[in-house]
């Protein structure tokens, strides 16, 4: 995913060049929560490269509110 997306966050455009736990470190995110569905878990069309900062703030907030 990271190479496919050019090491760029698909949500913010930030270059994913950091090392964990930096905010610009890369995370491969499920666009739609898989909820244990193996087909959705492994579906490359359901994966995106995002920054750790976006994932930990925006995505987690959306999921907690049931908006993911």
mmCIF file as Biopython writes it, N, C-alpha, C and O atoms, coordinates in Angstrom:
data_model
#
loop_
_atom_site.group_PDB
_atom_site.id
_atom_site.type_symbol
_atom_site.label_atom_id
_atom_site.label_alt_id
_atom_site.label_comp_id
_atom_site.label_asym_id
_atom_site.label_entity_id
_atom_site.label_seq_id
_atom_site.pdbx_PDB_ins_code
_atom_site.Cartn_x
_atom_site.Cartn_y
_atom_site.Cartn_z
_atom_site.occupancy
_atom_site.B_iso_or_equiv
_atom_site.auth_seq_id
_atom_site.auth_asym_id
_atom_site.pdbx_PDB_model_num
ATOM 1   N N  . UNK A ? 1  ? 0.807   -1.190  0.000  1.0 0.0 1  A 1 
ATOM 2   C CA . UNK A ? 1  ? 0.000   0.000   0.000  1.0 0.0 1  A 1 
ATOM 3   C C  . UNK A ? 1  ? 0.852   1.257   0.000  1.0 0.0 1  A 1 
ATOM 4   O O  . UNK A ? 1  ? 0.585   2.198   -0.747 1.0 0.0 1  A 1 
ATOM 5   N N  . UNK A ? 2  ? 1.864   1.269   0.828  1.0 0.0 2  A 1 
ATOM 6   C CA . UNK A ? 2  ? 2.680   2.467   0.944  1.0 0.0 2  A 1 
ATOM 7   C C  . UNK A ? 2  ? 3.321   2.830   -0.389 1.0 0.0 2  A 1 
ATOM 8   O O  . UNK A ? 2  ? 3.287   3.988   -0.804 1.0 0.0 2  A 1 
ATOM 9   N N  . UNK A ? 3  ? 3.906   1.841   -1.060 1.0 0.0 3  A 1 
ATOM 10  C CA . UNK A ? 3  ? 4.529   2.104   -2.359 1.0 0.0 3  A 1 
ATOM 11  C C  . UNK A ? 3  ? 3.461   2.513   -3.376 1.0 0.0 3  A 1 
ATOM 12  O O  . UNK A ? 3  ? 3.671   3.441   -4.156 1.0 0.0 3  A 1 
ATOM 13  N N  . UNK A ? 4  ? 2.319   1.825   -3.368 1.0 0.0 4  A 1 
ATOM 14  C CA . UNK A ? 4  ? 1.228   2.162   -4.296 1.0 0.0 4  A 1 
ATOM 15  C C  . UNK A ? 4  ? 0.812   3.614   -4.145 1.0 0.0 4  A 1 
ATOM 16  O O  . UNK A ? 4  ? 0.554   4.306   -5.130 1.0 0.0 4  A 1 
ATOM 17  N N  . UNK A ? 5  ? 0.749   4.069   -2.893 1.0 0.0 5  A 1 
ATOM 18  C CA . UNK A ? 5  ? 0.305   5.433   -2.608 1.0 0.0 5  A 1 
ATOM 19  C C  . UNK A ? 5  ? 1.444   6.443   -2.614 1.0 0.0 5  A 1 
ATOM 20  O O  . UNK A ? 5  ? 1.240   7.610   -2.278 1.0 0.0 5  A 1 
ATOM 21  N N  . UNK A ? 6  ? 2.644   6.005   -2.994 1.0 0.0 6  A 1 
ATOM 22  C CA . UNK A ? 6  ? 3.784   6.922   -3.098 1.0 0.0 6  A 1 
ATOM 23  C C  . UNK A ? 6  ? 4.260   7.465   -1.768 1.0 0.0 6  A 1 
ATOM 24  O O  . UNK A ? 6  ? 4.858   8.539   -1.711 1.0 0.0 6  A 1 
ATOM 25  N N  . UNK A ? 7  ? 3.997   6.723   -0.687 1.0 0.0 7  A 1 
ATOM 26  C CA . UNK A ? 7  ? 4.369   7.163   0.668  1.0 0.0 7  A 1 
ATOM 27  C C  . UNK A ? 7  ? 3.809   8.552   0.978  1.0 0.0 7  A 1 
ATOM 28  O O  . UNK A ? 7  ? 4.472   9.394   1.584  1.0 0.0 7  A 1 
ATOM 29  N N  . UNK A ? 8  ? 2.568   8.760   0.539  1.0 0.0 8  A 1 
ATOM 30  C CA . UNK A ? 8  ? 1.853   10.014  0.790  1.0 0.0 8  A 1 
ATOM 31  C C  . UNK A ? 8  ? 0.526   9.658   1.455  1.0 0.0 8  A 1 
ATOM 32  O O  . UNK A ? 8  ? -0.166  8.735   1.025  1.0 0.0 8  A 1 
ATOM 33  N N  . UNK A ? 9  ? 0.178   10.398  2.509  1.0 0.0 9  A 1 
ATOM 34  C CA . UNK A ? 9  ? -1.097  10.190  3.198  1.0 0.0 9  A 1 
ATOM 35  C C  . UNK A ? 9  ? -2.234  10.517  2.234  1.0 0.0 9  A 1 
ATOM 36  O O  . UNK A ? 9  ? -2.290  11.620  1.690  1.0 0.0 9  A 1 
ATOM 37  N N  . UNK A ? 10 ? -3.131  9.573   2.022  1.0 0.0 10 A 1 
ATOM 38  C CA . UNK A ? 10 ? -4.246  9.779   1.102  1.0 0.0 10 A 1 
ATOM 39  C C  . UNK A ? 10 ? -5.303  10.715  1.666  1.0 0.0 10 A 1 
ATOM 40  O O  . UNK A ? 10 ? -6.203  11.127  0.934  1.0 0.0 10 A 1 
ATOM 41  N N  . UNK A ? 11 ? -5.220  11.061  2.934  1.0 0.0 11 A 1 
ATOM 42  C CA . UNK A ? 11 ? -6.190  11.975  3.532  1.0 0.0 11 A 1 
ATOM 43  C C  . UNK A ? 11 ? -5.674  13.403  3.649  1.0 0.0 11 A 1 
ATOM 44  O O  . UNK A ? 11 ? -6.449  14.355  3.558  1.0 0.0 11 A 1 
ATOM 45  N N  . UNK A ? 12 ? -4.369  13.555  3.850  1.0 0.0 12 A 1 
ATOM 46  C CA . UNK A ? 12 ? -3.832  14.898  4.102  1.0 0.0 12 A 1 
ATOM 47  C C  . UNK A ? 12 ? -2.760  15.335  3.111  1.0 0.0 12 A 1 
ATOM 48  O O  . UNK A ? 12 ? -2.443  16.521  3.031  1.0 0.0 12 A 1 
ATOM 49  N N  . UNK A ? 13 ? -2.201  14.401  2.361  1.0 0.0 13 A 1 
ATOM 50  C CA . UNK A ? 13 ? -1.124  14.734  1.436  1.0 0.0 13 A 1 
ATOM 51  C C  . UNK A ? 13 ? 0.250   14.819  2.073  1.0 0.0 13 A 1 
ATOM 52  O O  . UNK A ? 13 ? 1.219   15.168  1.399  1.0 0.0 13 A 1 
ATOM 53  N N  . UNK A ? 14 ? 0.354   14.505  3.359  1.0 0.0 14 A 1 
ATOM 54  C CA . UNK A ? 14 ? 1.630   14.551  4.076  1.0 0.0 14 A 1 
ATOM 55  C C  . UNK A ? 14 ? 2.527   13.411  3.600  1.0 0.0 14 A 1 
ATOM 56  O O  . UNK A ? 14 ? 2.065   12.285  3.417  1.0 0.0 14 A 1 
ATOM 57  N N  . UNK A ? 15 ? 3.812   13.709  3.402  1.0 0.0 15 A 1 
ATOM 58  C CA . UNK A ? 15 ? 4.770   12.658  3.086  1.0 0.0 15 A 1 
ATOM 59  C C  . UNK A ? 15 ? 4.949   11.769  4.309  1.0 0.0 15 A 1 
ATOM 60  O O  . UNK A ? 15 ? 5.119   12.266  5.422  1.0 0.0 15 A 1 
ATOM 61  N N  . UNK A ? 16 ? 4.911   10.465  4.106  1.0 0.0 16 A 1 
ATOM 62  C CA . UNK A ? 16 ? 5.015   9.501   5.209  1.0 0.0 16 A 1 
ATOM 63  C C  . UNK A ? 16 ? 6.475   9.089   5.357  1.0 0.0 16 A 1 
ATOM 64  O O  . UNK A ? 16 ? 6.879   8.006   4.934  1.0 0.0 16 A 1 
ATOM 65  N N  . UNK A ? 17 ? 7.254   9.978   5.967  1.0 0.0 17 A 1 
ATOM 66  C CA . UNK A ? 17 ? 8.698   9.780   6.069  1.0 0.0 17 A 1 
ATOM 67  C C  . UNK A ? 17 ? 9.171   9.598   7.507  1.0 0.0 17 A 1 
ATOM 68  O O  . UNK A ? 17 ? 10.358  9.373   7.742  1.0 0.0 17 A 1 
ATOM 69  N N  . UNK A ? 18 ? 8.272   9.691   8.454  1.0 0.0 18 A 1 
ATOM 70  C CA . UNK A ? 18 ? 8.653   9.598   9.855  1.0 0.0 18 A 1 
ATOM 71  C C  . UNK A ? 18 ? 8.823   8.161   10.318 1.0 0.0 18 A 1 
ATOM 72  O O  . UNK A ? 18 ? 8.441   7.208   9.639  1.0 0.0 18 A 1 
ATOM 73  N N  . UNK A ? 19 ? 9.401   8.047   11.483 1.0 0.0 19 A 1 
ATOM 74  C CA . UNK A ? 19 ? 9.576   6.761   12.153 1.0 0.0 19 A 1 
ATOM 75  C C  . UNK A ? 19 ? 8.664   6.756   13.369 1.0 0.0 19 A 1 
ATOM 76  O O  . UNK A ? 19 ? 8.608   7.736   14.111 1.0 0.0 19 A 1 
ATOM 77  N N  . UNK A ? 20 ? 7.952   5.659   13.576 1.0 0.0 20 A 1 
ATOM 78  C CA . UNK A ? 20 ? 7.058   5.536   14.719 1.0 0.0 20 A 1 
ATOM 79  C C  . UNK A ? 20 ? 7.776   5.969   15.990 1.0 0.0 20 A 1 
ATOM 80  O O  . UNK A ? 20 ? 8.899   5.527   16.230 1.0 0.0 20 A 1 
ATOM 81  N N  . UNK A ? 21 ? 7.179   6.798   16.791 1.0 0.0 21 A 1 
ATOM 82  C CA . UNK A ? 21 ? 5.798   7.255   16.863 1.0 0.0 21 A 1 
ATOM 83  C C  . UNK A ? 21 ? 5.541   8.639   16.264 1.0 0.0 21 A 1 
ATOM 84  O O  . UNK A ? 21 ? 4.588   9.304   16.669 1.0 0.0 21 A 1 
ATOM 85  N N  . UNK A ? 22 ? 6.352   9.085   15.322 1.0 0.0 22 A 1 
ATOM 86  C CA . UNK A ? 22 ? 6.174   10.409  14.724 1.0 0.0 22 A 1 
ATOM 87  C C  . UNK A ? 22 ? 4.820   10.515  14.024 1.0 0.0 22 A 1 
ATOM 88  O O  . UNK A ? 22 ? 4.312   9.528   13.491 1.0 0.0 22 A 1 
ATOM 89  N N  . UNK A ? 23 ? 4.245   11.702  14.030 1.0 0.0 23 A 1 
ATOM 90  C CA . UNK A ? 23 ? 2.947   11.935  13.397 1.0 0.0 23 A 1 
ATOM 91  C C  . UNK A ? 23 ? 2.948   11.661  11.907 1.0 0.0 23 A 1 
ATOM 92  O O  . UNK A ? 23 ? 1.910   11.328  11.336 1.0 0.0 23 A 1 
ATOM 93  N N  . UNK A ? 24 ? 4.123   11.801  11.258 1.0 0.0 24 A 1 
ATOM 94  C CA . UNK A ? 24 ? 4.200   11.549  9.815  1.0 0.0 24 A 1 
ATOM 95  C C  . UNK A ? 24 ? 4.705   10.141  9.497  1.0 0.0 24 A 1 
ATOM 96  O O  . UNK A ? 24 ? 5.142   9.873   8.378  1.0 0.0 24 A 1 
ATOM 97  N N  . UNK A ? 25 ? 4.642   9.241   10.487 1.0 0.0 25 A 1 
ATOM 98  C CA . UNK A ? 25 ? 4.995   7.844   10.215 1.0 0.0 25 A 1 
ATOM 99  C C  . UNK A ? 25 ? 3.808   7.168   9.528  1.0 0.0 25 A 1 
ATOM 100 O O  . UNK A ? 25 ? 2.662   7.552   9.763  1.0 0.0 25 A 1 
ATOM 101 N N  . UNK A ? 26 ? 4.066   6.174   8.689  1.0 0.0 26 A 1 
ATOM 102 C CA . UNK A ? 26 ? 3.008   5.553   7.898  1.0 0.0 26 A 1 
ATOM 103 C C  . UNK A ? 26 ? 2.160   4.546   8.668  1.0 0.0 26 A 1 
ATOM 104 O O  . UNK A ? 26 ? 2.651   3.814   9.527  1.0 0.0 26 A 1 
ATOM 105 N N  . UNK A ? 27 ? 0.872   4.534   8.331  1.0 0.0 27 A 1 
ATOM 106 C CA . UNK A ? 27 ? -0.081  3.555   8.842  1.0 0.0 27 A 1 
ATOM 107 C C  . UNK A ? 27 ? -0.904  3.085   7.647  1.0 0.0 27 A 1 
ATOM 108 O O  . UNK A ? 27 ? -1.342  3.905   6.841  1.0 0.0 27 A 1 
ATOM 109 N N  . UNK A ? 28 ? -1.119  1.783   7.524  1.0 0.0 28 A 1 
ATOM 110 C CA . UNK A ? 28 ? -2.029  1.264   6.500  1.0 0.0 28 A 1 
ATOM 111 C C  . UNK A ? 28 ? -3.386  1.102   7.179  1.0 0.0 28 A 1 
ATOM 112 O O  . UNK A ? 28 ? -3.533  0.347   8.140  1.0 0.0 28 A 1 
ATOM 113 N N  . UNK A ? 29 ? -4.362  1.821   6.661  1.0 0.0 29 A 1 
ATOM 114 C CA . UNK A ? 29 ? -5.677  1.936   7.281  1.0 0.0 29 A 1 
ATOM 115 C C  . UNK A ? 29 ? -6.740  1.238   6.444  1.0 0.0 29 A 1 
ATOM 116 O O  . UNK A ? 29 ? -6.704  1.282   5.214  1.0 0.0 29 A 1 
ATOM 117 N N  . UNK A ? 30 ? -7.691  0.592   7.125  1.0 0.0 30 A 1 
ATOM 118 C CA . UNK A ? 30 ? -8.868  0.045   6.444  1.0 0.0 30 A 1 
ATOM 119 C C  . UNK A ? 30 ? -9.855  1.187   6.250  1.0 0.0 30 A 1 
ATOM 120 O O  . UNK A ? 30 ? -10.267 1.824   7.219  1.0 0.0 30 A 1 
ATOM 121 N N  . UNK A ? 31 ? -10.232 1.444   5.022  1.0 0.0 31 A 1 
ATOM 122 C CA . UNK A ? 31 ? -11.172 2.519   4.718  1.0 0.0 31 A 1 
ATOM 123 C C  . UNK A ? 31 ? -12.519 2.215   5.360  1.0 0.0 31 A 1 
ATOM 124 O O  . UNK A ? 31 ? -13.077 3.050   6.071  1.0 0.0 31 A 1 
ATOM 125 N N  . UNK A ? 32 ? -13.035 1.022   5.109  1.0 0.0 32 A 1 
ATOM 126 C CA . UNK A ? 32 ? -14.237 0.545   5.776  1.0 0.0 32 A 1 
ATOM 127 C C  . UNK A ? 32 ? -13.812 -0.462  6.829  1.0 0.0 32 A 1 
ATOM 128 O O  . UNK A ? 32 ? -13.038 -1.368  6.517  1.0 0.0 32 A 1 
ATOM 129 N N  . UNK A ? 33 ? -14.282 -0.343  8.055  1.0 0.0 33 A 1 
ATOM 130 C CA . UNK A ? 33 ? -13.913 -1.318  9.090  1.0 0.0 33 A 1 
ATOM 131 C C  . UNK A ? 33 ? -14.251 -2.737  8.642  1.0 0.0 33 A 1 
ATOM 132 O O  . UNK A ? 33 ? -15.342 -2.983  8.128  1.0 0.0 33 A 1 
ATOM 133 N N  . UNK A ? 34 ? -13.325 -3.663  8.833  1.0 0.0 34 A 1 
ATOM 134 C CA . UNK A ? 34 ? -13.535 -5.027  8.372  1.0 0.0 34 A 1 
ATOM 135 C C  . UNK A ? 34 ? -14.376 -5.855  9.338  1.0 0.0 34 A 1 
ATOM 136 O O  . UNK A ? 34 ? -15.014 -6.823  8.921  1.0 0.0 34 A 1 
ATOM 137 N N  . UNK A ? 35 ? -14.389 -5.501  10.598 1.0 0.0 35 A 1 
ATOM 138 C CA . UNK A ? 35 ? -15.184 -6.176  11.627 1.0 0.0 35 A 1 
ATOM 139 C C  . UNK A ? 35 ? -15.074 -7.694  11.542 1.0 0.0 35 A 1 
ATOM 140 O O  . UNK A ? 35 ? -16.062 -8.412  11.694 1.0 0.0 35 A 1 
ATOM 141 N N  . UNK A ? 36 ? -13.846 -8.173  11.296 1.0 0.0 36 A 1 
ATOM 142 C CA . UNK A ? 36 ? -13.588 -9.604  11.267 1.0 0.0 36 A 1 
ATOM 143 C C  . UNK A ? 36 ? -13.843 -10.286 9.932  1.0 0.0 36 A 1 
ATOM 144 O O  . UNK A ? 36 ? -13.612 -11.489 9.809  1.0 0.0 36 A 1 
ATOM 145 N N  . UNK A ? 37 ? -14.309 -9.556  8.934  1.0 0.0 37 A 1 
ATOM 146 C CA . UNK A ? 37 ? -14.563 -10.119 7.607  1.0 0.0 37 A 1 
ATOM 147 C C  . UNK A ? 37 ? -13.235 -10.255 6.864  1.0 0.0 37 A 1 
ATOM 148 O O  . UNK A ? 37 ? -12.650 -9.244  6.477  1.0 0.0 37 A 1 
ATOM 149 N N  . UNK A ? 38 ? -12.745 -11.481 6.654  1.0 0.0 38 A 1 
ATOM 150 C CA . UNK A ? 38 ? -11.434 -11.655 6.022  1.0 0.0 38 A 1 
ATOM 151 C C  . UNK A ? 38 ? -11.369 -11.092 4.606  1.0 0.0 38 A 1 
ATOM 152 O O  . UNK A ? 38 ? -10.325 -10.581 4.199  1.0 0.0 38 A 1 
ATOM 153 N N  . UNK A ? 39 ? -12.448 -11.174 3.855  1.0 0.0 39 A 1 
ATOM 154 C CA . UNK A ? 39 ? -12.437 -10.632 2.489  1.0 0.0 39 A 1 
ATOM 155 C C  . UNK A ? 39 ? -12.214 -9.125  2.520  1.0 0.0 39 A 1 
ATOM 156 O O  . UNK A ? 39 ? -11.425 -8.598  1.736  1.0 0.0 39 A 1 
ATOM 157 N N  . UNK A ? 40 ? -12.897 -8.437  3.411  1.0 0.0 40 A 1 
ATOM 158 C CA . UNK A ? 40 ? -12.746 -6.986  3.528  1.0 0.0 40 A 1 
ATOM 159 C C  . UNK A ? 40 ? -11.385 -6.629  4.125  1.0 0.0 40 A 1 
ATOM 160 O O  . UNK A ? 40 ? -10.783 -5.622  3.752  1.0 0.0 40 A 1 
ATOM 161 N N  . UNK A ? 41 ? -10.906 -7.456  5.049  1.0 0.0 41 A 1 
ATOM 162 C CA . UNK A ? 41 ? -9.602  -7.225  5.671  1.0 0.0 41 A 1 
ATOM 163 C C  . UNK A ? 41 ? -8.486  -7.225  4.633  1.0 0.0 41 A 1 
ATOM 164 O O  . UNK A ? 41 ? -7.603  -6.369  4.676  1.0 0.0 41 A 1 
ATOM 165 N N  . UNK A ? 42 ? -8.515  -8.175  3.701  1.0 0.0 42 A 1 
ATOM 166 C CA . UNK A ? 42 ? -7.440  -8.331  2.718  1.0 0.0 42 A 1 
ATOM 167 C C  . UNK A ? 42 ? -7.697  -7.597  1.409  1.0 0.0 42 A 1 
ATOM 168 O O  . UNK A ? 42 ? -6.829  -7.604  0.535  1.0 0.0 42 A 1 
ATOM 169 N N  . UNK A ? 43 ? -8.838  -6.975  1.242  1.0 0.0 43 A 1 
ATOM 170 C CA . UNK A ? 43 ? -9.178  -6.270  0.005  1.0 0.0 43 A 1 
ATOM 171 C C  . UNK A ? 43 ? -8.300  -5.019  -0.145 1.0 0.0 43 A 1 
ATOM 172 O O  . UNK A ? 43 ? -8.443  -4.060  0.614  1.0 0.0 43 A 1 
ATOM 173 N N  . UNK A ? 44 ? -7.394  -5.039  -1.128 1.0 0.0 44 A 1 
ATOM 174 C CA . UNK A ? 44 ? -6.477  -3.916  -1.307 1.0 0.0 44 A 1 
ATOM 175 C C  . UNK A ? 44 ? -7.203  -2.619  -1.648 1.0 0.0 44 A 1 
ATOM 176 O O  . UNK A ? 44 ? -6.688  -1.535  -1.377 1.0 0.0 44 A 1 
ATOM 177 N N  . UNK A ? 45 ? -8.383  -2.716  -2.233 1.0 0.0 45 A 1 
ATOM 178 C CA . UNK A ? 45 ? -9.166  -1.516  -2.529 1.0 0.0 45 A 1 
ATOM 179 C C  . UNK A ? 45 ? -9.715  -0.885  -1.251 1.0 0.0 45 A 1 
ATOM 180 O O  . UNK A ? 45 ? -10.166 0.260   -1.268 1.0 0.0 45 A 1 
ATOM 181 N N  . UNK A ? 46 ? -9.679  -1.626  -0.147 1.0 0.0 46 A 1 
ATOM 182 C CA . UNK A ? 46 ? -10.163 -1.132  1.141  1.0 0.0 46 A 1 
ATOM 183 C C  . UNK A ? 46 ? -9.014  -0.635  2.028  1.0 0.0 46 A 1 
ATOM 184 O O  . UNK A ? 46 ? -9.228  -0.333  3.202  1.0 0.0 46 A 1 
ATOM 185 N N  . UNK A ? 47 ? -7.816  -0.550  1.483  1.0 0.0 47 A 1 
ATOM 186 C CA . UNK A ? 47 ? -6.654  -0.106  2.249  1.0 0.0 47 A 1 
ATOM 187 C C  . UNK A ? 47 ? -6.137  1.218   1.713  1.0 0.0 47 A 1 
ATOM 188 O O  . UNK A ? 47 ? -6.187  1.481   0.511  1.0 0.0 47 A 1 
ATOM 189 N N  . UNK A ? 48 ? -5.641  2.045   2.621  1.0 0.0 48 A 1 
ATOM 190 C CA . UNK A ? 48 ? -5.048  3.311   2.228  1.0 0.0 48 A 1 
ATOM 191 C C  . UNK A ? 48 ? -3.883  3.638   3.147  1.0 0.0 48 A 1 
ATOM 192 O O  . UNK A ? 48 ? -3.854  3.243   4.312  1.0 0.0 48 A 1 
ATOM 193 N N  . UNK A ? 49 ? -2.927  4.366   2.597  1.0 0.0 49 A 1 
ATOM 194 C CA . UNK A ? 49 ? -1.798  4.846   3.386  1.0 0.0 49 A 1 
ATOM 195 C C  . UNK A ? 49 ? -2.195  6.168   4.023  1.0 0.0 49 A 1 
ATOM 196 O O  . UNK A ? 49 ? -2.662  7.082   3.343  1.0 0.0 49 A 1 
ATOM 197 N N  . UNK A ? 50 ? -2.005  6.261   5.328  1.0 0.0 50 A 1 
ATOM 198 C CA . UNK A ? 50 ? -2.316  7.497   6.050  1.0 0.0 50 A 1 
ATOM 199 C C  . UNK A ? 50 ? -1.210  7.775   7.069  1.0 0.0 50 A 1 
ATOM 200 O O  . UNK A ? 50 ? -0.403  6.902   7.388  1.0 0.0 50 A 1 
ATOM 201 N N  . UNK A ? 51 ? -1.194  8.993   7.561  1.0 0.0 51 A 1 
ATOM 202 C CA . UNK A ? 51 ? -0.223  9.335   8.599  1.0 0.0 51 A 1 
ATOM 203 C C  . UNK A ? 51 ? -0.728  8.843   9.950  1.0 0.0 51 A 1 
ATOM 204 O O  . UNK A ? 51 ? -1.934  8.732   10.175 1.0 0.0 51 A 1 
ATOM 205 N N  . UNK A ? 52 ? 0.198   8.556   10.831 1.0 0.0 52 A 1 
ATOM 206 C CA . UNK A ? 52 ? -0.169  8.131   12.184 1.0 0.0 52 A 1 
ATOM 207 C C  . UNK A ? 52 ? -1.004  9.215   12.859 1.0 0.0 52 A 1 
ATOM 208 O O  . UNK A ? 52 ? -1.969  8.910   13.560 1.0 0.0 52 A 1 
ATOM 209 N N  . UNK A ? 53 ? -0.638  10.479  12.650 1.0 0.0 53 A 1 
ATOM 210 C CA . UNK A ? 53 ? -1.381  11.567  13.271 1.0 0.0 53 A 1 
ATOM 211 C C  . UNK A ? 53 ? -2.842  11.578  12.808 1.0 0.0 53 A 1 
ATOM 212 O O  . UNK A ? 53 ? -3.748  11.692  13.634 1.0 0.0 53 A 1 
ATOM 213 N N  . UNK A ? 54 ? -3.080  11.460  11.492 1.0 0.0 54 A 1 
ATOM 214 C CA . UNK A ? 54 ? -4.455  11.452  10.981 1.0 0.0 54 A 1 
ATOM 215 C C  . UNK A ? 54 ? -5.194  10.235  11.520 1.0 0.0 54 A 1 
ATOM 216 O O  . UNK A ? 54 ? -6.332  10.346  11.978 1.0 0.0 54 A 1 
ATOM 217 N N  . UNK A ? 55 ? -4.548  9.074   11.465 1.0 0.0 55 A 1 
ATOM 218 C CA . UNK A ? 55 ? -5.193  7.835   11.920 1.0 0.0 55 A 1 
ATOM 219 C C  . UNK A ? 55 ? -5.583  7.919   13.388 1.0 0.0 55 A 1 
ATOM 220 O O  . UNK A ? 55 ? -6.701  7.564   13.762 1.0 0.0 55 A 1 
ATOM 221 N N  . UNK A ? 56 ? -4.657  8.389   14.221 1.0 0.0 56 A 1 
ATOM 222 C CA . UNK A ? 56 ? -4.898  8.394   15.667 1.0 0.0 56 A 1 
ATOM 223 C C  . UNK A ? 56 ? -5.885  9.471   16.096 1.0 0.0 56 A 1 
ATOM 224 O O  . UNK A ? 56 ? -6.543  9.326   17.127 1.0 0.0 56 A 1 
ATOM 225 N N  . UNK A ? 57 ? -6.000  10.536  15.333 1.0 0.0 57 A 1 
ATOM 226 C CA . UNK A ? 57 ? -6.912  11.617  15.708 1.0 0.0 57 A 1 
ATOM 227 C C  . UNK A ? 57 ? -8.233  11.524  14.963 1.0 0.0 57 A 1 
ATOM 228 O O  . UNK A ? 57 ? -9.278  11.278  15.566 1.0 0.0 57 A 1 
ATOM 229 N N  . UNK A ? 58 ? -8.184  11.719  13.670 1.0 0.0 58 A 1 
ATOM 230 C CA . UNK A ? 58 ? -9.411  11.812  12.879 1.0 0.0 58 A 1 
ATOM 231 C C  . UNK A ? 58 ? -10.100 10.459  12.738 1.0 0.0 58 A 1 
ATOM 232 O O  . UNK A ? 58 ? -11.282 10.331  13.056 1.0 0.0 58 A 1 
ATOM 233 N N  . UNK A ? 59 ? -9.376  9.456   12.268 1.0 0.0 59 A 1 
ATOM 234 C CA . UNK A ? 59 ? -9.999  8.148   12.014 1.0 0.0 59 A 1 
ATOM 235 C C  . UNK A ? 59 ? -10.540 7.523   13.292 1.0 0.0 59 A 1 
ATOM 236 O O  . UNK A ? 59 ? -11.666 7.026   13.312 1.0 0.0 59 A 1 
ATOM 237 N N  . UNK A ? 60 ? -9.746  7.544   14.360 1.0 0.0 60 A 1 
ATOM 238 C CA . UNK A ? 60 ? -10.202 6.951   15.613 1.0 0.0 60 A 1 
ATOM 239 C C  . UNK A ? 60 ? -11.421 7.694   16.161 1.0 0.0 60 A 1 
ATOM 240 O O  . UNK A ? 60 ? -12.330 7.069   16.707 1.0 0.0 60 A 1 
ATOM 241 N N  . UNK A ? 61 ? -11.447 9.017   16.020 1.0 0.0 61 A 1 
ATOM 242 C CA . UNK A ? 61 ? -12.600 9.810   16.470 1.0 0.0 61 A 1 
ATOM 243 C C  . UNK A ? 61 ? -13.850 9.434   15.688 1.0 0.0 61 A 1 
ATOM 244 O O  . UNK A ? 61 ? -14.927 9.279   16.263 1.0 0.0 61 A 1 
ATOM 245 N N  . UNK A ? 62 ? -13.703 9.287   14.371 1.0 0.0 62 A 1 
ATOM 246 C CA . UNK A ? 62 ? -14.841 8.891   13.542 1.0 0.0 62 A 1 
ATOM 247 C C  . UNK A ? 62 ? -15.356 7.510   13.941 1.0 0.0 62 A 1 
ATOM 248 O O  . UNK A ? 62 ? -16.564 7.300   14.052 1.0 0.0 62 A 1 
ATOM 249 N N  . UNK A ? 63 ? -14.444 6.581   14.153 1.0 0.0 63 A 1 
ATOM 250 C CA . UNK A ? 63 ? -14.854 5.227   14.513 1.0 0.0 63 A 1 
ATOM 251 C C  . UNK A ? 63 ? -15.574 5.211   15.862 1.0 0.0 63 A 1 
ATOM 252 O O  . UNK A ? 63 ? -16.561 4.494   16.029 1.0 0.0 63 A 1 
ATOM 253 N N  . UNK A ? 64 ? -15.090 5.992   16.819 1.0 0.0 64 A 1 
ATOM 254 C CA . UNK A ? 64 ? -15.727 6.018   18.137 1.0 0.0 64 A 1 
ATOM 255 C C  . UNK A ? 64 ? -17.144 6.591   18.049 1.0 0.0 64 A 1 
ATOM 256 O O  . UNK A ? 64 ? -18.014 6.246   18.849 1.0 0.0 64 A 1 
ATOM 257 N N  . UNK A ? 65 ? -17.361 7.471   17.066 1.0 0.0 65 A 1 
ATOM 258 C CA . UNK A ? 65 ? -18.692 8.070   16.887 1.0 0.0 65 A 1 
ATOM 259 C C  . UNK A ? 65 ? -19.562 7.271   15.922 1.0 0.0 65 A 1 
ATOM 260 O O  . UNK A ? 65 ? -20.696 7.653   15.633 1.0 0.0 65 A 1 
ATOM 261 N N  . UNK A ? 66 ? -19.016 6.148   15.421 1.0 0.0 66 A 1 
ATOM 262 C CA . UNK A ? 66 ? -19.769 5.304   14.508 1.0 0.0 66 A 1 
ATOM 263 C C  . UNK A ? 66 ? -19.856 5.858   13.100 1.0 0.0 66 A 1 
ATOM 264 O O  . UNK A ? 66 ? -20.778 5.517   12.359 1.0 0.0 66 A 1 
ATOM 265 N N  . UNK A ? 67 ? -18.906 6.713   12.714 1.0 0.0 67 A 1 
ATOM 266 C CA . UNK A ? 67 ? -18.951 7.358   11.404 1.0 0.0 67 A 1 
ATOM 267 C C  . UNK A ? 67 ? -17.969 6.763   10.399 1.0 0.0 67 A 1 
ATOM 268 O O  . UNK A ? 67 ? -17.872 7.264   9.279  1.0 0.0 67 A 1 
ATOM 269 N N  . UNK A ? 68 ? -17.258 5.737   10.754 1.0 0.0 68 A 1 
ATOM 270 C CA . UNK A ? 68 ? -16.212 5.209   9.852  1.0 0.0 68 A 1 
ATOM 271 C C  . UNK A ? 68 ? -16.807 4.457   8.694  1.0 0.0 68 A 1 
ATOM 272 O O  . UNK A ? 68 ? -16.075 3.950   7.844  1.0 0.0 68 A 1 
#
